[in-house]
Amino acid sequence: MVLHALLISIQSAIDIANHIIAEKGFRKPSTYRETFEILYEEKLISKKLSDELSDLAGF
């Protein structure tokens, strides 16, 4: 049950990030991991958060 909740949380973060990227017209990510790198490049999230979310996206 905990694993399922974690997977849902990760997918939700990816979905939200992709929505922000599309809304703002940022470049399109080629991987889930790259989604959070784009948010960092655009100064919407910190490097630490980008790295942590990118690692989770690879999970």
N, CA and C of each residue as an Amber inpcrd file, in Angstrom:
protein
   177
   0.8130000  -1.1790000   0.0000000   0.0000000   0.0000000   0.0000000
   0.8700000   1.2610000   0.0000000   1.9490000   1.2550000   0.7610000
   2.8500000   2.4040000   0.8190000   3.5340000   2.5930000  -0.5380000
   3.9630000   1.5130000  -1.1470000   4.6000000   1.5900000  -2.4620000
   3.6480000   2.1760000  -3.4960000   2.4130000   1.7510000  -3.4580000
   1.4160000   2.2680000  -4.3930000   1.2120000   3.7710000  -4.1810000
   1.1470000   4.2080000  -2.9470000   0.9890000   5.6340000  -2.6430000
   2.1970000   6.4280000  -3.1350000   3.3800000   5.8650000  -2.9840000
   4.5990000   6.5280000  -3.4680000   4.5640000   6.6660000  -4.9840000
   4.1920000   5.6120000  -5.6760000   4.1210000   5.6580000  -7.1400000
   3.0820000   6.6710000  -7.6230000   1.9540000   6.7460000  -6.9550000
   0.9200000   7.7240000  -7.3030000   1.4430000   9.1410000  -7.0790000
   2.1630000   9.3520000  -5.9780000   2.7240000  10.6680000  -5.6820000
   3.7470000  11.0910000  -6.7310000   4.6020000  10.1780000  -7.1290000
   5.6130000  10.4770000  -8.1440000   4.9380000  10.8120000  -9.4700000
   3.9610000  10.0210000  -9.8630000   3.2650000  10.2750000 -11.1270000
   2.5350000  11.6120000 -11.0890000   1.9670000  11.9460000  -9.9400000
   1.2860000  13.2390000  -9.8060000   2.2690000  14.3950000  -9.9600000
   3.4460000  14.2780000  -9.3630000   4.4690000  15.3230000  -9.4880000
   4.8920000  15.4850000 -10.9470000   5.0490000  14.3820000 -11.6540000
   5.4080000  14.4240000 -13.0720000   4.2980000  15.0890000 -13.8770000
   3.0600000  14.7210000 -13.6050000   1.9220000  15.3070000 -14.3220000
   1.8320000  16.8140000 -14.1050000   2.0140000  17.2460000 -12.8660000
   1.9640000  18.6720000 -12.5560000   3.1030000  19.4020000 -13.2580000
   4.2890000  18.8260000 -13.2040000   5.4450000  19.4430000 -13.8550000
   5.2190000  19.5660000 -15.3590000   4.6910000  18.5250000 -15.9770000
   4.4270000  18.5800000 -17.4200000   3.3610000  19.6150000 -17.7590000
   2.3910000  19.7650000 -16.8950000   1.3620000  20.7850000 -17.1080000
   1.9860000  22.1850000 -17.0640000   2.8440000  22.4270000 -16.0930000
   3.5210000  23.7210000 -15.9810000   4.3770000  23.9780000 -17.2130000
   5.1150000  22.9700000 -17.6500000   5.9810000  23.1080000 -18.8300000
   5.1540000  23.4560000 -20.0640000   4.0440000  22.7790000 -20.2430000
   3.1870000  23.0460000 -21.4050000   2.5620000  24.4370000 -21.3180000
   2.0890000  24.7890000 -20.1440000   1.4320000  26.0860000 -19.9450000
   2.3860000  27.2490000 -20.1950000   3.6230000  27.1020000 -19.7510000
   4.6190000  28.1670000 -19.8890000   5.3330000  28.1350000 -21.2430000
   5.1460000  27.0700000 -22.0030000   5.7770000  26.9670000 -23.3120000
   7.2610000  26.6310000 -23.2630000   7.6830000  25.9570000 -22.1880000
   9.0810000  25.5460000 -22.0740000   9.3520000  24.3970000 -23.0370000
  10.6460000  24.1040000 -23.2370000  10.9900000  23.0010000 -24.1510000
  10.4000000  21.6890000 -23.6290000  10.1190000  20.8040000 -24.5510000
   9.4800000  19.5300000 -24.2140000  10.5260000  18.5430000 -23.6790000
  10.2440000  17.9240000 -22.5270000  11.1860000  16.9330000 -21.9860000
  11.1310000  15.6370000 -22.7850000  12.2770000  14.9760000 -22.8690000
  12.3160000  13.6870000 -23.5650000  12.2080000  12.5170000 -22.5870000
  12.3980000  12.7960000 -21.3010000  12.2620000  11.7630000 -20.2630000
  11.5510000  12.3680000 -19.0550000  11.0600000  11.5160000 -18.1820000
  10.4540000  11.9990000 -16.9410000  11.4810000  12.7450000 -16.1050000
  12.6900000  12.2250000 -16.0700000  13.7660000  12.8450000 -15.2950000
  14.0280000  14.2740000 -15.7860000  14.0230000  14.4470000 -17.0830000
  14.3040000  15.7520000 -17.6700000  13.2160000  16.7800000 -17.3370000
  12.0380000  16.3230000 -17.0240000  10.9350000  17.2100000 -16.6590000
  11.3410000  18.1330000 -15.5190000  11.9670000  17.5760000 -14.5010000
  12.3470000  18.3660000 -13.3360000  13.6020000  19.1970000 -13.5960000
  14.4560000  18.7380000 -14.5010000  15.6180000  19.5280000 -14.8930000
  15.1670000  20.8180000 -15.5880000  14.1210000  20.7290000 -16.3830000
  13.5920000  21.9110000 -17.0710000  13.0440000  22.9100000 -16.0530000
  12.3220000  22.4290000 -15.0680000  11.7940000  23.3350000 -14.0460000
  12.9280000  24.0270000 -13.2970000  14.0330000  23.3140000 -13.0800000
  15.1960000  23.9320000 -12.4460000  15.8140000  24.9780000 -13.3780000
  16.0090000  24.6320000 -14.6420000  16.5970000  25.5660000 -15.6030000
  15.7810000  26.8530000 -15.7060000  14.4850000  26.7330000 -15.5700000
  13.5990000  27.8940000 -15.6540000  13.4220000  28.5870000 -14.3000000
  14.2030000  28.1350000 -13.3100000  14.2300000  28.7360000 -11.9710000
  12.8940000  28.6440000 -11.2220000  12.1770000  27.5560000 -11.4650000
  10.9140000  27.3430000 -10.7450000  11.0930000  26.4710000  -9.5130000
  12.1530000  25.6510000  -9.5060000  12.4650000  24.8240000  -8.3450000
  13.9690000  24.8640000  -8.1130000  14.3870000  24.4970000  -6.9140000
  15.8100000  24.4950000  -6.5710000  16.5240000  23.2990000  -7.2030000
  17.8400000  23.3750000  -7.2470000  18.6510000  22.2750000  -7.7760000
  18.4470000  21.0200000  -6.9250000  18.4150000  21.1940000  -5.6070000
  18.2410000  20.0520000  -4.7120000  16.9090000  19.3510000  -4.9830000
  15.8380000  20.1360000  -5.0810000  14.5250000  19.5400000  -5.3470000
  14.5010000  18.8810000  -6.7160000  15.1100000  19.5170000  -7.6960000
  15.1860000  18.9390000  -9.0380000  15.8920000  17.5870000  -9.0120000
  17.0150000  17.5330000  -8.3250000  17.7670000  16.2720000  -8.2370000
  16.9550000  15.1870000  -7.5380000  16.2920000  15.5450000  -6.4430000
  15.5190000  14.5560000  -5.6910000  14.3280000  14.0410000  -6.5000000
  13.6190000  14.9530000  -7.1500000  12.4570000  14.5330000  -7.9520000
  12.8910000  13.7530000  -9.1920000  14.0250000  14.1340000  -9.7720000
  14.5530000  13.3880000 -10.9280000  14.9020000  11.9600000 -10.5350000
  15.4940000  11.8080000  -9.3570000  15.8140000  10.4570000  -8.8840000
  14.5490000   9.6350000  -8.6850000  13.5210000  10.2420000  -8.1200000
  12.2540000   9.5340000  -7.9180000  11.5990000   9.1950000  -9.2500000
  11.7010000  10.0920000 -10.2200000  11.1210000   9.8300000 -11.5340000
  11.7880000   8.6240000 -12.1890000  13.0530000   8.3930000 -11.8820000
  13.7540000   7.2280000 -12.4000000  13.3590000   5.9450000 -11.6990000
  12.6700000   6.0690000 -10.5860000  12.2430000   4.9270000  -9.7810000
  11.1520000   4.2040000 -10.5110000
